[in-house]
Amino acid sequence: KSNMKNKKVLVSITSASDPNGWVEKVRRISELGIEEAALFPTMLDGEQRTKLYAALEKSSIKRLPHVHLRSDMEEWEVDLFIEKYDTQVFNIHPLHCSHPFSEGFSKYKTRIFIENLIEIPEEAELNKYAGLCVDFGHWEGSVRLGNTDYDDRMRQLIKKFPIGCCHIPAVKKKVERDAEFPKRFTFDQHFMDELSDLDYVKKYKDFLPQYISIELENSIDEQLEAKKYLEEGHFPPGSMGP
């Protein structure tokens, strides 16, 4: 079992439900003087990302320990994260999803972890990178939909590959239409209605890596409540470190 003292729960600058949602998040982060966050430029094209980088430059952010890469990103962007924001870990999508990554990212392979979506990464591709970025919401959502094969395969993979970072979205009590992919019905969502939407994390606490990124579209203030809830509710008080 991992030592919880070195773990960090990170609030996130997200962009999935609203491509301009990051603007308010960066503004609020600066207002509160927050220096560290995870970054999910999931829905931002190159032009929008350039605006984001300019806003980050003027913000209070000093470190982005975990960044979700997009398949259309260029090397200079990845270098910017590493050199300017001390990014330690990146995640990418698996090969069989709609936005697979080119081999061009392999120069950063020691920092790149592959996320489980509806598709689970294959062992062959995991061998090319540093390990797994576990989206615990996708995992738990699949379990609640009765997908025992998904659960079995994830448990097999985490025995073989390190978990370098993770996503913590909300998991609802009942199945709902996916906010971002309306044809899908799912338990996991990127919007939290109540803090108990995070209770499922208890079940996976032995697998939590060093960087625990809250993947929610909620405001920074609500994410800070989620961070506190995860730190105090799911783990013994004081065990999460500073």
N, C-alpha and C positions, 0 to 999 in steps of 0.2 A: 504493500500500500504506500502511496506517495505521501511525502511530508507536506502538509498544507502550508507551512510557513513561507515557502517561496512562491506561492501562487498569487496571481494578480487578476482581480475582476476588473475589466475595462468597460467603461461606457463607450458607445460607438457613434460615429458619424455615419449615418445610413442614408440610402437614396432610393430604396426599392419602390415605395409607394408614391413618392413625389420627387421627380428629378431635381427640384429646387429645395427639397426638405433639408438638405445639408446646410443651407444658408443660415437658417434660424439656429441649427445645432451649433455651428461654429460661433455664431454671435453669442449664444448663451454660455458656451464653454469659456469664451474670453471674459464674459461678464463675471463668471464664477472663478476665473483664474485657474481653470483646470489645465494641467500641463501634459497629460497623458491620456490617450484614447486609442481605440481600434478604428480602422477606416474601412468602410464598405462602399466603394464607388460603383456599386453593382449596375446601376442604370445610366451611368454618365458616359457620354461619348467623349472623344478627345477634346473637343472645344469646351465642353462643360468641365472636364477635369482641369483644364488650364485655369479656368476661373476658380475652381476649388483650391488649386495649389497657390494661387495669388492670395486667396482669403486666408489659407493656413499660414502663409508667410507673415501676415499681419496679426495673427491670433496669438493666444497664450500657449498654444500647443508646442511642446518641445520634443515629445516622443510619440511615435506611432508604433508601438511594439509589434502589432499584428495588422497586416493589410491584406484584404481580399483582392487578388489581382483579377484583371479582366483580360480576355484573350487578345484584345486589340491594343494592349499597352505596349509601349516601346521601351527599349533598354534604358533610355535616359530617365524614364519615370521610376523604374525599379531602383536605379542608382540614386535618384533623389531621395527615395524613402530610406535607403540604407545609410547614405552619407549625411543627410540633413536631419532625418528624424529617427535615426538609430533603430530602424525596423529590424527585428530579430527573426520574425517568422511571417511567411506568406502562405495563403492558401489558393489553390486553383480548383477548377472543376474536373471531374474525371473524363476520360477519353470518350466514353459513349454518350455524353450529354450533348445538348445542342450547341454548346460553345466550348469545344475542346481546345487545348493549348498546343502551340507549335513547339517543336524541339528547341526553338530559340531561347526558351526560358531555362533550358537545362544548365546553363552556366551558374544559375542561382540554386541548383538542386539541393544543396545542403540546408537551405532555409525554406524550401517549398514543401508544403504538406497538401495532400489531395483530400478534398471534401467528399463525403457521401451525400448524394442527392437521392432522387428516386433510384438512380443508378449507384451501385456500390463500386468503388475503384477496384480494378483487377490487380492481382498480385504482381503481374509483369510490369505494370506502370508504377506501382508503389515502389518496386525495386529501383526504379530510375530516379526517385526523389527521396525526400528525407523521412516520409512516413505519412500518417493520417492527420487530417484536420477533421475531427468528429463534430458533425452537426447533431447534437443530442436530441434536438426537436424532430429532425427527419427520422432518426432512429426510433424514438419513442412513438412518434406518429404512426410509423409502420407497424410497430408492435400492437398499438391500439386498433389498427385496421385488421389485425389477425395475421400479419405477415411473419410467420415463424421462421421462414427461410432467411429473411432479411436479418432478423435478430441473430440467428445461428452464424451467418456469414460475418456479421460485424464482430461477434465474440471471437470468432476464429482469427480475424485480421488483427484485432488488438493484442492477441497473444504473440503475433509475429512482427508487428510494426509499431514503432513509437508513435505516440500522439503528441504532436508539437504545439497544437493550438486547437481551439474549439469554438463553436457557435452555440449560444444559448438563446433560442427564440422562445416564444410562448407556446405552451401546449394546452389546448382548451379541453373542457370536460366533455364536450360533445363535438361530433364531426361537423365541420362548416365548409362552405364553399371557399376555395383558396382565393384570397384577395388579389393575388397577382396572376394566377392562372385559373380563371373562372370555370374551366371545364373540370377541374379537379376538386374532389372533396377531401378534406384533410383535418387532422387534429392540430397540427403545428402551424402557427401563424407568426408573422413578423409584427403583430400588434398585440400588446398585453392589455387586457381589460382589468385584471386584478392580479395582485401579487401571487395569489395561489396558482396562477398559470405557470409559475416556475417551480411548483412543488415536485414535479417529476424529476428534477435534477438530483434530488436525494438518492434516487435509485442508482444513479451513475457516478456518485461522488468519488468512488475509488478510481475512476478512470480520468478524472479531471486533470488536464495538463497545467503547465506553468501559466499560460496565458488563456484566460477565460473571457471571451468577448461576448458581451450582451448584444445579440443581433435583433434589435427592436426598432421599429419606426417611431416609437414613443418619444416624447420630448426628453431633453437631457435631465430635467428635474425628475421625471418619472423613472428614467434609467438609473438615476442616483438612488432612488428608493429601491429599485430592483437590485442594485449592487449591494446596498446595505442588507437587504433581505437575504440575498445569497450568502453574504459574509457572516451574518449573525444567525440566520435561521437554519441554514443547512449544515453548518459546520460549527464545532465548538467555539464559543466566544474567544476572540484573541488568537485563534489558530491561523488566521489568514495573513499574518504579518502586517507591516505598516501599509 
